[in-house]
Amino acid sequence: MTVSTYFIFFFTLGRGTAAFSPSLGASLTRSTAVPRFALSPSSNDDGIHSVNIVTSRRSLLSQAVAAAVITSSTTINGPWESSAASAFEVKKVVVAGATGQTGRRVLEKLASQPGLAVIGGVRNIEKATKSLSESSTVVRGAMIQSVSSVDTSRVELKSMDVVNNSIDDLAKTLEGADSLVIAVGFIPGNPLKMNDAARKVDNIGTCALIDAAKRSGTVKKVVMVSSILTNGRAWGQEKSPGFVVTNAFGGVLDEKLVAENYLRASGLDYTIVRPGGLKAKPPTGGLIVSGEDTLNSGEISRDLVADVCVASLTDAKASNKVLEIIEADEGGPKVFNGLNM
């Protein structure tokens, strides 16, 4: 078996901190470091798959330092850190799917940054306002979700329904925004309707958002939350446990792949973030980032997924890249120490 080197990255836990710099560490290989979990569906309405494991919640250590595996000295900078390497100056961001478990985390992290206008795209503004302001455990479709409250005092909520809105309506919500984070995903429910629902949200609706971004005339950067194994058929993973189990829910990986390819061909600058199985708990391990079509298992905290989405908005090294991400299963809480490409 060919030994593949992975990258470990660490996220700064303090809100508003953007001091990202790499540190060196020993090599990490596929055979010793990548968690070997099969994906199984769990609480998620914006990434569609999650791995359930039993772990005790550890207190995160602010500014804990750990080694990173790197193969070059380049780093990704925080969106609000001045750097010649930054591709964009972000002033206004729209988060589509802002009430989802990943979307709401992205929304909150963006809202904590001074001088940034943040728009939450939601299907129902009144319901979203109530939902985001409350911590609760709710049943959505076939899933039970635990969600934390979000401070929306610096967020503007706008109507955005990727299934029922026209492209013109979606473009109106995006007017004046320079960036878009797509964190939408269908909610598995009635097994007889899942294929249709996945196609409407993860394929047609997401493509409509991309068209709307182009039509807005102002959106230049799109970050899309997708999934590992989205392109699994292309590299012999269609019979892997993760692909079989996840794609059983409406053929959602196939639908997401259509949207991914549509974004690539759109002419917009993009970053496609493909997380492993999604955990609601805070991270307890370092962030592992691998190349396109390389990860077939593993899990990751939604907090880390949100961190990568936010960091990808402005850094040139994330431009037109696919990032596959999971969380290391050992080593405790880490600090995001720079995204090495």
Phi and psi in degrees as GROMACS dihedral restraints (atoms count N, CA, C in turn):
[ dihedral_restraints ]
;  ai    aj    ak    al  type     phi  dphi    fc
    3     4     5     6     1   -70.3    20    10
    4     5     6     7     1   130.6    20    10
    6     7     8     9     1   -86.1    20    10
    7     8     9    10     1   123.8    20    10
    9    10    11    12     1  -105.5    20    10
   10    11    12    13     1   134.5    20    10
   12    13    14    15     1   -88.7    20    10
   13    14    15    16     1   132.9    20    10
   15    16    17    18     1  -107.1    20    10
   16    17    18    19     1   166.5    20    10
   18    19    20    21     1  -107.4    20    10
   19    20    21    22     1   137.4    20    10
   21    22    23    24     1  -110.4    20    10
   22    23    24    25     1   134.0    20    10
   24    25    26    27     1  -128.5    20    10
   25    26    27    28     1   158.5    20    10
   27    28    29    30     1  -132.4    20    10
   28    29    30    31     1   143.4    20    10
   30    31    32    33     1  -104.0    20    10
   31    32    33    34     1   137.0    20    10
   33    34    35    36     1   -70.7    20    10
   34    35    36    37     1   120.4    20    10
   36    37    38    39     1   -77.8    20    10
   37    38    39    40     1   -27.9    20    10
   39    40    41    42     1   -70.3    20    10
   40    41    42    43     1   132.4    20    10
   42    43    44    45     1   -68.2    20    10
   43    44    45    46     1   135.9    20    10
   45    46    47    48     1    84.3    20    10
   46    47    48    49     1    -2.3    20    10
   48    49    50    51     1   -80.6    20    10
   49    50    51    52     1   135.3    20    10
   51    52    53    54     1  -136.4    20    10
   52    53    54    55     1    32.4    20    10
   54    55    56    57     1   -92.0    20    10
   55    56    57    58     1    85.8    20    10
   57    58    59    60     1  -105.5    20    10
   58    59    60    61     1   125.4    20    10
   60    61    62    63     1  -150.6    20    10
   61    62    63    64     1   145.7    20    10
   63    64    65    66     1   -78.5    20    10
   64    65    66    67     1   155.6    20    10
   66    67    68    69     1  -133.6    20    10
   67    68    69    70     1   152.4    20    10
   69    70    71    72     1   -91.2    20    10
   70    71    72    73     1   150.7    20    10
   72    73    74    75     1  -153.0    20    10
   73    74    75    76     1  -179.6    20    10
   75    76    77    78     1   -72.6    20    10
   76    77    78    79     1   158.6    20    10
   78    79    80    81     1   -65.0    20    10
   79    80    81    82     1   148.4    20    10
   81    82    83    84     1  -122.8    20    10
   82    83    84    85     1   128.2    20    10
   84    85    86    87     1  -113.4    20    10
   85    86    87    88     1   159.6    20    10
   87    88    89    90     1   -55.6    20    10
   88    89    90    91     1   -41.2    20    10
   90    91    92    93     1   -71.6    20    10
   91    92    93    94     1   -23.0    20    10
   93    94    95    96     1  -112.1    20    10
   94    95    96    97     1   -19.6    20    10
   96    97    98    99     1  -117.5    20    10
   97    98    99   100     1   -23.2    20    10
   99   100   101   102     1   -82.1    20    10
  100   101   102   103     1   123.5    20    10
  102   103   104   105     1   -58.7    20    10
  103   104   105   106     1   137.5    20    10
  105   106   107   108     1  -104.5    20    10
  106   107   108   109     1    74.4    20    10
  108   109   110   111     1  -115.3    20    10
  109   110   111   112     1   141.2    20    10
  111   112   113   114     1   -83.4    20    10
  112   113   114   115     1   143.7    20    10
  114   115   116   117     1   -72.7    20    10
  115   116   117   118     1   138.4    20    10
  117   118   119   120     1  -136.3    20    10
  118   119   120   121     1   139.5    20    10
  120   121   122   123     1   -64.8    20    10
  121   122   123   124     1   138.1    20    10
  123   124   125   126     1  -151.5    20    10
  124   125   126   127     1  -159.6    20    10
  126   127   128   129     1   -67.0    20    10
  127   128   129   130     1   107.6    20    10
  129   130   131   132     1  -168.1    20    10
  130   131   132   133     1   130.4    20    10
  132   133   134   135     1  -119.7    20    10
  133   134   135   136     1     9.5    20    10
  135   136   137   138     1  -135.0    20    10
  136   137   138   139     1    -2.5    20    10
  138   139   140   141     1  -137.8    20    10
  139   140   141   142     1    -9.3    20    10
  141   142   143   144     1    73.0    20    10
  142   143   144   145     1   -14.5    20    10
  144   145   146   147     1  -134.9    20    10
  145   146   147   148     1   153.7    20    10
  147   148   149   150     1  -152.5    20    10
  148   149   150   151     1   148.0    20    10
  150   151   152   153     1  -103.2    20    10
  151   152   153   154     1   127.9    20    10
  153   154   155   156     1   -91.6    20    10
  154   155   156   157     1   122.8    20    10
  156   157   158   159     1  -135.9    20    10
  157   158   159   160     1   160.0    20    10
  159   160   161   162     1  -102.4    20    10
  160   161   162   163     1   113.4    20    10
  162   163   164   165     1  -139.8    20    10
  163   164   165   166     1   144.5    20    10
  165   166   167   168     1   -79.1    20    10
  166   167   168   169     1   143.8    20    10
  168   169   170   171     1   -77.0    20    10
  169   170   171   172     1   121.7    20    10
  171   172   173   174     1   -98.3    20    10
  172   173   174   175     1   149.9    20    10
  174   175   176   177     1   -71.7    20    10
  175   176   177   178     1   131.8    20    10
  177   178   179   180     1   -73.7    20    10
  178   179   180   181     1   138.4    20    10
  180   181   182   183     1   -97.0    20    10
  181   182   183   184     1   112.2    20    10
  183   184   185   186     1   -62.9    20    10
  184   185   186   187     1   130.6    20    10
  186   187   188   189     1    63.6    20    10
  187   188   189   190     1    25.9    20    10
  189   190   191   192     1   -67.1    20    10
  190   191   192   193     1   139.3    20    10
  192   193   194   195     1  -112.1    20    10
  193   194   195   196     1   136.1    20    10
  195   196   197   198     1  -142.0    20    10
  196   197   198   199     1   162.1    20    10
  198   199   200   201     1   -73.9    20    10
  199   200   201   202     1   152.4    20    10
  201   202   203   204     1  -121.6    20    10
  202   203   204   205     1   146.1    20    10
  204   205   206   207     1   -90.2    20    10
  205   206   207   208     1   120.0    20    10
  207   208   209   210     1  -135.8    20    10
  208   209   210   211     1   154.5    20    10
  210   211   212   213     1  -118.5    20    10
  211   212   213   214     1    -2.6    20    10
  213   214   215   216     1  -152.2    20    10
  214   215   216   217     1   176.8    20    10
  216   217   218   219     1   -96.6    20    10
  217   218   219   220     1     3.9    20    10
  219   220   221   222     1   -74.6    20    10
  220   221   222   223     1   149.6    20    10
  222   223   224   225     1  -134.1    20    10
  223   224   225   226     1   163.3    20    10
  225   226   227   228     1  -102.8    20    10
  226   227   228   229     1   134.3    20    10
  228   229   230   231     1   -95.0    20    10
  229   230   231   232     1   154.3    20    10
  231   232   233   234     1   -64.0    20    10
  232   233   234   235     1   149.4    20    10
  234   235   236   237     1   -57.0    20    10
  235   236   237   238     1   -24.4    20    10
  237   238   239   240     1  -113.6    20    10
  238   239   240   241     1    21.0    20    10
  240   241   242   243     1   -99.9    20    10
  241   242   243   244     1   125.0    20    10
  243   244   245   246     1   -64.0    20    10
  244   245   246   247     1   127.5    20    10
  246   247   248   249     1  -160.7    20    10
  247   248   249   250     1   138.5    20    10
  249   250   251   252     1   -66.7    20    10
  250   251   252   253     1   -18.1    20    10
  252   253   254   255     1   -81.2    20    10
  253   254   255   256     1   -11.5    20    10
  255   256   257   258     1   -69.6    20    10
  256   257   258   259     1   134.5    20    10
  258   259   260   261     1   -83.1    20    10
  259   260   261   262     1   -31.0    20    10
  261   262   263   264     1  -137.2    20    10
  262   263   264   265     1   154.3    20    10
  264   265   266   267     1  -104.6    20    10
  265   266   267   268     1   110.7    20    10
  267   268   269   270     1   -85.0    20    10
  268   269   270   271     1   126.4    20    10
  270   271   272   273     1  -120.6    20    10
  271   272   273   274     1   -32.0    20    10
  273   274   275   276     1  -145.1    20    10
  274   275   276   277     1   123.1    20    10
  276   277   278   279     1  -122.6    20    10
  277   278   279   280     1   137.9    20    10
  279   280   281   282     1  -108.6    20    10
  280   281   282   283     1   131.8    20    10
  282   283   284   285     1  -108.2    20    10
  283   284   285   286     1   110.1    20    10
  285   286   287   288     1   -84.5    20    10
  286   287   288   289     1   130.9    20    10
  288   289   290   291     1    84.7    20    10
  289   290   291   292     1    38.2    20    10
  291   292   293   294     1   -70.0    20    10
  292   293   294   295     1   -16.2    20    10
  294   295   296   297     1   -94.5    20    10
  295   296   297   298     1    -5.6    20    10
  297   298   299   300     1   -70.7    20    10
  298   299   300   301     1   165.0    20    10
  300   301   302   303     1   -65.1    20    10
  301   302   303   304     1   -34.0    20    10
  303   304   305   306     1   -84.4    20    10
  304   305   306   307     1   -42.3    20    10
  306   307   308   309     1   -58.5    20    10
  307   308   309   310     1   -40.9    20    10
  309   310   311   312     1   -67.7    20    10
  310   311   312   313     1   -30.8    20    10
  312   313   314   315     1   -70.1    20    10
  313   314   315   316     1   -41.4    20    10
  315   316   317   318     1   -61.0    20    10
  316   317   318   319     1   -44.7    20    10
  318   319   320   321     1   -57.3    20    10
  319   320   321   322     1   -47.8    20    10
  321   322   323   324     1   -66.4    20    10
  322   323   324   325     1   -40.9    20    10
  324   325   326   327     1   -65.6    20    10
  325   326   327   328     1   -39.8    20    10
  327   328   329   330     1   -67.2    20    10
  328   329   330   331     1   -40.5    20    10
  330   331   332   333     1   -65.8    20    10
  331   332   333   334     1   -20.6    20    10
  333   334   335   336     1   -78.7    20    10
  334   335   336   337     1    -8.6    20    10
  336   337   338   339     1   -90.6    20    10
  337   338   339   340     1   126.4    20    10
  339   340   341   342     1   -67.3    20    10
  340   341   342   343     1   144.9    20    10
  342   343   344   345     1    76.8    20    10
  343   344   345   346     1    10.9    20    10
  345   346   347   348     1  -112.8    20    10
  346   347   348   349     1   130.0    20    10
  348   349   350   351     1   -86.6    20    10
  349   350   351   352     1   126.1    20    10
  351   352   353   354     1  -122.2    20    10
  352   353   354   355     1   125.7    20    10
  354   355   356   357     1  -112.7    20    10
  355   356   357   358     1   129.1    20    10
  357   358   359   360     1   -99.3    20    10
  358   359   360   361     1   116.4    20    10
  360   361   362   363     1   -85.9    20    10
  361   362   363   364     1   118.9    20    10
  363   364   365   366     1  -135.7    20    10
  364   365   366   367     1   159.4    20    10
  366   367   368   369     1   -77.3    20    10
  367   368   369   370     1   -38.1    20    10
  369   370   371   372     1  -135.0    20    10
  370   371   372   373     1   112.6    20    10
  372   373   374   375     1   -63.6    20    10
  373   374   375   376     1   -43.1    20    10
  375   376   377   378     1   -63.4    20    10
  376   377   378   379     1   -47.5    20    10
  378   379   380   381     1   -65.7    20    10
  379   380   381   382     1   -38.6    20    10
  381   382   383   384     1   -66.4    20    10
  382   383   384   385     1   -39.4    20    10
  384   385   386   387     1   -59.1    20    10
  385   386   387   388     1   -43.8    20    10
  387   388   389   390     1   -69.5    20    10
  388   389   390   391     1   -44.2    20    10
  390   391   392   393     1   -62.6    20    10
  391   392   393   394     1   -44.7    20    10
  393   394   395   396     1   -70.0    20    10
  394   395   396   397     1   -26.2    20    10
  396   397   398   399     1   -85.2    20    10
  397   398   399   400     1    -3.9    20    10
  399   400   401   402     1  -120.1    20    10
  400   401   402   403     1   144.1    20    10
  402   403   404   405     1   -91.4    20    10
  403   404   405   406     1   133.0    20    10
  405   406   407   408     1  -162.3    20    10
  406   407   408   409     1   166.7    20    10
  408   409   410   411     1  -115.8    20    10
  409   410   411   412     1   118.3    20    10
  411   412   413   414     1  -126.6    20    10
  412   413   414   415     1   157.7    20    10
  414   415   416   417     1  -103.0    20    10
  415   416   417   418     1   121.1    20    10
  417   418   419   420     1  -126.1    20    10
  418   419   420   421     1   113.2    20    10
  420   421   422   423     1    63.4    20    10
  421   422   423   424     1  -124.6    20    10
  423   424   425   426     1   -96.1    20    10
  424   425   426   427     1    12.9    20    10
  426   427   428   429     1  -122.6    20    10
  427   428   429   430     1   148.7    20    10
  429   430   431   432     1  -105.5    20    10
  430   431   432   433     1   126.9    20    10
  432   433   434   435     1  -123.6    20    10
  433   434   435   436     1   133.8    20    10
  435   436   437   438     1  -102.9    20    10
  436   437   438   439     1   123.8    20    10
  438   439   440   441     1  -129.0    20    10
  439   440   441   442     1   146.1    20    10
  441   442   443   444     1   -98.0    20    10
  442   443   444   445     1   157.8    20    10
  444   445   446   447     1   -71.6    20    10
  445   446   447   448     1   156.2    20    10
  447   448   449   450     1  -125.2    20    10
  448   449   450   451     1   133.0    20    10
  450   451   452   453     1   -75.4    20    10
  451   452   453   454     1   108.5    20    10
  453   454   455   456     1  -102.9    20    10
  454   455   456   457     1    16.9    20    10
  456   457   458   459     1   -64.0    20    10
  457   458   459   460     1   -24.2    20    10
  459   460   461   462     1  -112.4    20    10
  460   461   462   463     1    21.8    20    10
  462   463   464   465     1  -120.8    20    10
  463   464   465   466     1   139.1    20    10
  465   466   467   468     1  -105.7    20    10
  466   467   468   469     1   125.6    20    10
  468   469   470   471     1   -93.9    20    10
  469   470   471   472     1   134.5    20    10
  471   472   473   474     1  -132.9    20    10
  472   473   474   475     1   152.7    20    10
  474   475   476   477     1   -67.3    20    10
  475   476   477   478     1   130.2    20    10
  477   478   479   480     1  -155.6    20    10
  478   479   480   481     1   102.5    20    10
  480   481   482   483     1  -120.7    20    10
  481   482   483   484     1   106.6    20    10
  483   484   485   486     1   -70.5    20    10
  484   485   486   487     1   -16.2    20    10
  486   487   488   489     1   -89.5    20    10
  487   488   489   490     1   -42.9    20    10
  489   490   491   492     1  -103.5    20    10
  490   491   492   493     1   -18.9    20    10
  492   493   494   495     1   -80.5    20    10
  493   494   495   496     1   147.0    20    10
  495   496   497   498     1   -76.2    20    10
  496   497   498   499     1   165.5    20    10
  498   499   500   501     1   -61.2    20    10
  499   500   501   502     1   -38.0    20    10
  501   502   503   504     1   -62.9    20    10
  502   503   504   505     1   -41.3    20    10
  504   505   506   507     1   -63.7    20    10
  505   506   507   508     1   -43.6    20    10
  507   508   509   510     1   -63.8    20    10
  508   509   510   511     1   -40.6    20    10
  510   511   512   513     1   -63.5    20    10
  511   512   513   514     1   -33.7    20    10
  513   514   515   516     1   -64.4    20    10
  514   515   516   517     1   -38.4    20    10
  516   517   518   519     1   -66.5    20    10
  517   518   519   520     1   -29.6    20    10
  519   520   521   522     1   -88.3    20    10
  520   521   522   523     1    -3.6    20    10
  522   523   524   525     1   -54.9    20    10
  523   524   525   526     1   128.8    20    10
  525   526   527   528     1    85.5    20    10
  526   527   528   529     1   -11.7    20    10
  528   529   530   531     1   -80.9    20    10
  529   530   531   532     1   144.3    20    10
  531   532   533   534     1  -101.3    20    10
  532   533   534   535     1   -12.8    20    10
  534   535   536   537     1  -141.3    20    10
  535   536   537   538     1   152.7    20    10
  537   538   539   540     1  -137.4    20    10
  538   539   540   541     1   130.2    20    10
  540   541   542   543     1  -108.6    20    10
  541   542   543   544     1   121.4    20    10
  543   544   545   546     1  -100.2    20    10
  544   545   546   547     1   111.2    20    10
  546   547   548   549     1  -128.8    20    10
  547   548   549   550     1    43.9    20    10
  549   550   551   552     1   -98.0    20    10
  550   551   552   553     1   157.9    20    10
  552   553   554   555     1  -173.7    20    10
  553   554   555   556     1   145.2    20    10
  555   556   557   558     1   -70.4    20    10
  556   557   558   559     1   156.7    20    10
  558   559   560   561     1  -102.8    20    10
  559   560   561   562     1   112.8    20    10
  561   562   563   564     1   -58.1    20    10
  562   563   564   565     1   131.5    20    10
  564   565   566   567     1  -145.9    20    10
  565   566   567   568     1  -110.5    20    10
  567   568   569   570     1   -60.1    20    10
  568   569   570   571     1   116.7    20    10
  570   571   572   573     1   -60.9    20    10
  571   572   573   574     1   -22.6    20    10
  573   574   575   576     1   -78.9    20    10
  574   575   576   577     1   -13.8    20    10
  576   577   578   579     1  -116.3    20    10
  577   578   579   580     1     1.2    20    10
  579   580   581   582     1   -65.9    20    10
  580   581   582   583     1   -39.8    20    10
  582   583   584   585     1   -60.6    20    10
  583   584   585   586     1   -43.9    20    10
  585   586   587   588     1   -65.7    20    10
  586   587   588   589     1   -42.0    20    10
  588   589   590   591     1   -65.6    20    10
  589   590   591   592     1   -43.1    20    10
  591   592   593   594     1   -63.1    20    10
  592   593   594   595     1   -40.9    20    10
  594   595   596   597     1   -65.7    20    10
  595   596   597   598     1   -41.8    20    10
  597   598   599   600     1   -66.6    20    10
  598   599   600   601     1   -38.1    20    10
  600   601   602   603     1   -93.0    20    10
  601   602   603   604     1   -55.5    20    10
  603   604   605   606     1   -80.8    20    10
  604   605   606   607     1   -14.3    20    10
  606   607   608   609     1  -114.9    20    10
  607   608   609   610     1   -78.2    20    10
  609   610   611   612     1   -62.2    20    10
  610   611   612   613     1   -46.8    20    10
  612   613   614   615     1   -65.2    20    10
  613   614   615   616     1   -40.1    20    10
  615   616   617   618     1   -67.8    20    10
  616   617   618   619     1   -40.2    20    10
  618   619   620   621     1   -62.8    20    10
  619   620   621   622     1   -35.9    20    10
  621   622   623   624     1   -64.0    20    10
  622   623   624   625     1   -38.1    20    10
  624   625   626   627     1   -61.9    20    10
  625   626   627   628     1   -40.3    20    10
  627   628   629   630     1   -65.4    20    10
  628   629   630   631     1   -42.2    20    10
  630   631   632   633     1   -61.6    20    10
  631   632   633   634     1   -40.9    20    10
  633   634   635   636     1   -64.9    20    10
  634   635   636   637     1   -38.3    20    10
  636   637   638   639     1   -61.4    20    10
  637   638   639   640     1   -42.1    20    10
  639   640   641   642     1   -67.0    20    10
  640   641   642   643     1   -41.3    20    10
  642   643   644   645     1   -68.4    20    10
  643   644   645   646     1   -27.3    20    10
  645   646   647   648     1   -61.3    20    10
  646   647   648   649     1   -30.6    20    10
  648   649   650   651     1    81.2    20    10
  649   650   651   652     1    -5.8    20    10
  651   652   653   654     1  -119.7    20    10
  652   653   654   655     1   -27.2    20    10
  654   655   656   657     1   -72.4    20    10
  655   656   657   658     1   124.8    20    10
  657   658   659   660     1  -114.2    20    10
  658   659   660   661     1   -22.7    20    10
  660   661   662   663     1  -128.2    20    10
  661   662   663   664     1   134.3    20    10
  663   664   665   666     1  -128.0    20    10
  664   665   666   667     1   126.9    20    10
  666   667   668   669     1  -110.3    20    10
  667   668   669   670     1   123.1    20    10
  669   670   671   672     1  -114.2    20    10
  670   671   672   673     1   129.2    20    10
  672   673   674   675     1   -88.1    20    10
  673   674   675   676     1   120.8    20    10
  675   676   677   678     1  -122.2    20    10
  676   677   678   679     1  -127.1    20    10
  678   679   680   681     1  -162.3    20    10
  679   680   681   682     1   147.3    20    10
  681   682   683   684     1   -62.1    20    10
  682   683   684   685     1   154.8    20    10
  684   685   686   687     1    72.0    20    10
  685   686   687   688     1     7.1    20    10
  687   688   689   690     1   -55.8    20    10
  688   689   690   691     1   -40.7    20    10
  690   691   692   693     1  -102.8    20    10
  691   692   693   694     1    31.5    20    10
  693   694   695   696     1   -59.3    20    10
  694   695   696   697     1   -33.2    20    10
  696   697   698   699     1   -62.2    20    10
  697   698   699   700     1   -31.6    20    10
  699   700   701   702     1   -72.3    20    10
  700   701   702   703     1   -20.2    20    10
  702   703   704   705     1  -127.0    20    10
  703   704   705   706     1    35.0    20    10
  705   706   707   708     1    73.6    20    10
  706   707   708   709     1    27.1    20    10
  708   709   710   711     1  -107.3    20    10
  709   710   711   712     1     9.9    20    10
  711   712   713   714     1   -66.2    20    10
  712   713   714   715     1   -16.6    20    10
  714   715   716   717     1  -106.4    20    10
  715   716   717   718     1     4.8    20    10
  717   718   719   720     1   -71.6    20    10
  718   719   720   721     1   150.3    20    10
  720   721   722   723     1   -55.1    20    10
  721   722   723   724     1   -43.0    20    10
  723   724   725   726     1   -61.9    20    10
  724   725   726   727     1   -43.9    20    10
  726   727   728   729     1   -67.7    20    10
  727   728   729   730     1   -47.0    20    10
  729   730   731   732     1   -61.2    20    10
  730   731   732   733     1   -49.0    20    10
  732   733   734   735     1   -66.2    20    10
  733   734   735   736     1   -46.3    20    10
  735   736   737   738     1   -68.8    20    10
  736   737   738   739     1   -45.0    20    10
  738   739   740   741     1   -72.2    20    10
  739   740   741   742     1   -13.8    20    10
  741   742   743   744     1   -63.7    20    10
  742   743   744   745     1   -21.0    20    10
  744   745   746   747     1   -87.9    20    10
  745   746   747   748     1    82.5    20    10
  747   748   749   750     1    73.4    20    10
  748   749   750   751     1    15.1    20    10
  750   751   752   753     1    59.9    20    10
  751   752   753   754     1    34.6    20    10
  753   754   755   756     1   -65.8    20    10
  754   755   756   757     1   -30.9    20    10
  756   757   758   759     1   -65.7    20    10
  757   758   759   760     1   -39.2    20    10
  759   760   761   762     1   -64.6    20    10
  760   761   762   763     1   -39.2    20    10
  762   763   764   765     1   -67.8    20    10
  763   764   765   766     1   -40.8    20    10
  765   766   767   768     1   -63.9    20    10
  766   767   768   769     1   -35.6    20    10
  768   769   770   771     1   -62.2    20    10
  769   770   771   772     1   -39.0    20    10
  771   772   773   774     1   -59.3    20    10
  772   773   774   775     1   -45.1    20    10
  774   775   776   777     1   -67.0    20    10
  775   776   777   778     1   -39.5    20    10
  777   778   779   780     1   -58.3    20    10
  778   779   780   781     1   -49.0    20    10
  780   781   782   783     1   -65.4    20    10
  781   782   783   784     1   -33.1    20    10
  783   784   785   786     1   -65.8    20    10
  784   785   786   787     1   -40.9    20    10
  786   787   788   789     1   -65.4    20    10
  787   788   789   790     1   -43.1    20    10
  789   790   791   792     1   -58.1    20    10
  790   791   792   793     1   -36.4    20    10
  792   793   794   795     1   -88.2    20    10
  793   794   795   796     1     0.1    20    10
  795   796   797   798     1   -76.0    20    10
  796   797   798   799     1   -20.9    20    10
  798   799   800   801     1    88.4    20    10
  799   800   801   802     1    -8.3    20    10
  801   802   803   804     1   -81.5    20    10
  802   803   804   805     1   150.0    20    10
  804   805   806   807     1   -70.5    20    10
  805   806   807   808     1   135.9    20    10
  807   808   809   810     1  -138.2    20    10
  808   809   810   811     1   157.7    20    10
  810   811   812   813     1  -135.1    20    10
  811   812   813   814     1   124.4    20    10
  813   814   815   816     1  -102.6    20    10
  814   815   816   817     1   118.3    20    10
  816   817   818   819     1  -101.5    20    10
  817   818   819   820     1   116.5    20    10
  819   820   821   822     1  -110.1    20    10
  820   821   822   823     1    95.9    20    10
  822   823   824   825     1   -82.6    20    10
  823   824   825   826     1   160.0    20    10
  825   826   827   828     1   -79.1    20    10
  826   827   828   829     1  -157.0    20    10
  828   829   830   831     1   -59.5    20    10
  829   830   831   832     1   135.9    20    10
  831   832   833   834     1   -94.2    20    10
  832   833   834   835     1   130.0    20    10
  834   835   836   837     1  -108.8    20    10
  835   836   837   838     1   142.4    20    10
  837   838   839   840     1   -81.4    20    10
  838   839   840   841     1   -19.8    20    10
  840   841   842   843     1   -78.6    20    10
  841   842   843   844     1   157.0    20    10
  843   844   845   846     1   -59.8    20    10
  844   845   846   847     1   157.8    20    10
  846   847   848   849     1   -68.3    20    10
  847   848   849   850     1   144.8    20    10
  849   850   851   852     1  -121.4    20    10
  850   851   852   853     1     0.3    20    10
  852   853   854   855     1  -140.3    20    10
  853   854   855   856     1   170.3    20    10
  855   856   857   858     1   -69.6    20    10
  856   857   858   859     1   158.6    20    10
  858   859   860   861     1   -85.8    20    10
  859   860   861   862     1   125.6    20    10
  861   862   863   864     1  -105.5    20    10
  862   863   864   865     1   123.6    20    10
  864   865   866   867     1  -115.8    20    10
  865   866   867   868     1   130.0    20    10
  867   868   869   870     1  -126.9    20    10
  868   869   870   871     1   169.3    20    10
  870   871   872   873     1   -74.5    20    10
  871   872   873   874     1   175.2    20    10
  873   874   875   876     1   -63.8    20    10
  874   875   876   877     1   135.6    20    10
  876   877   878   879     1    58.3    20    10
  877   878   879   880     1    52.3    20    10
  879   880   881   882     1  -130.3    20    10
  880   881   882   883     1   -25.6    20    10
  882   883   884   885     1  -102.8    20    10
  883   884   885   886     1   129.6    20    10
  885   886   887   888     1  -119.2    20    10
  886   887   888   889     1     5.5    20    10
  888   889   890   891     1  -162.8    20    10
  889   890   891   892     1   170.9    20    10
  891   892   893   894     1   119.1    20    10
  892   893   894   895     1   164.6    20    10
  894   895   896   897     1  -136.2    20    10
  895   896   897   898     1   169.1    20    10
  897   898   899   900     1  -159.8    20    10
  898   899   900   901     1   144.4    20    10
  900   901   902   903     1   -66.8    20    10
  901   902   903   904     1   139.4    20    10
  903   904   905   906     1   -60.4    20    10
  904   905   906   907     1   -29.2    20    10
  906   907   908   909     1   -59.6    20    10
  907   908   909   910     1   -42.7    20    10
  909   910   911   912     1   -68.3    20    10
  910   911   912   913     1   -36.6    20    10
  912   913   914   915     1   -60.5    20    10
  913   914   915   916     1   -44.9    20    10
  915   916   917   918     1   -62.7    20    10
  916   917   918   919     1   -39.7    20    10
  918   919   920   921     1   -60.4    20    10
  919   920   921   922     1   -44.2    20    10
  921   922   923   924     1   -66.0    20    10
  922   923   924   925     1   -39.9    20    10
  924   925   926   927     1   -60.0    20    10
  925   926   927   928     1   -46.6    20    10
  927   928   929   930     1   -64.9    20    10
  928   929   930   931     1   -45.0    20    10
  930   931   932   933     1   -64.9    20    10
  931   932   933   934     1   -31.3    20    10
  933   934   935   936     1   -74.2    20    10
  934   935   936   937     1   -13.9    20    10
  936   937   938   939     1   -62.1    20    10
  937   938   939   940     1   -33.8    20    10
  939   940   941   942     1  -121.7    20    10
  940   941   942   943     1   -18.1    20    10
  942   943   944   945     1   -82.5    20    10
  943   944   945   946     1   132.7    20    10
  945   946   947   948     1   -63.4    20    10
  946   947   948   949     1   -27.5    20    10
  948   949   950   951     1   -74.7    20    10
  949   950   951   952     1   -12.1    20    10
  951   952   953   954     1   -96.9    20    10
  952   953   954   955     1     1.7    20    10
  954   955   956   957     1   -67.3    20    10
  955   956   957   958     1   125.9    20    10
  957   958   959   960     1    54.4    20    10
  958   959   960   961     1    45.4    20    10
  960   961   962   963     1  -123.1    20    10
  961   962   963   964     1   154.6    20    10
  963   964   965   966     1  -109.5    20    10
  964   965   966   967     1   122.2    20    10
  966   967   968   969     1  -112.4    20    10
  967   968   969   970     1   117.9    20    10
  969   970   971   972     1   -98.8    20    10
  970   971   972   973     1   126.7    20    10
  972   973   974   975     1  -132.5    20    10
  973   974   975   976     1   137.7    20    10
  975   976   977   978     1  -140.0    20    10
  976   977   978   979     1   175.5    20    10
  978   979   980   981     1  -109.8    20    10
  979   980   981   982     1   136.0    20    10
  981   982   983   984     1   -61.9    20    10
  982   983   984   985     1   143.3    20    10
  984   985   986   987     1   -92.0    20    10
  985   986   987   988     1     4.3    20    10
  987   988   989   990     1  -137.4    20    10
  988   989   990   991     1   161.1    20    10
  990   991   992   993     1   104.8    20    10
  991   992   993   994     1    -9.4    20    10
  993   994   995   996     1    76.8    20    10
  994   995   996   997     1  -176.8    20    10
  996   997   998   999     1   -60.3    20    10
  997   998   999  1000     1   141.7    20    10
  999  1000  1001  1002     1  -126.8    20    10
 1000  1001  1002  1003     1   171.1    20    10
 1002  1003  1004  1005     1  -109.6    20    10
 1003  1004  1005  1006     1   131.7    20    10
 1005  1006  1007  1008     1   -63.0    20    10
 1006  1007  1008  1009     1   117.9    20    10
 1008  1009  1010  1011     1  -113.4    20    10
 1009  1010  1011  1012     1    16.7    20    10
 1011  1012  1013  1014     1   117.4    20    10
 1012  1013  1014  1015     1   131.0    20    10
 1014  1015  1016  1017     1   -88.4    20    10
 1015  1016  1017  1018     1   112.0    20    10
 1017  1018  1019  1020     1   -94.7    20    10
 1018  1019  1020  1021     1   125.6    20    10
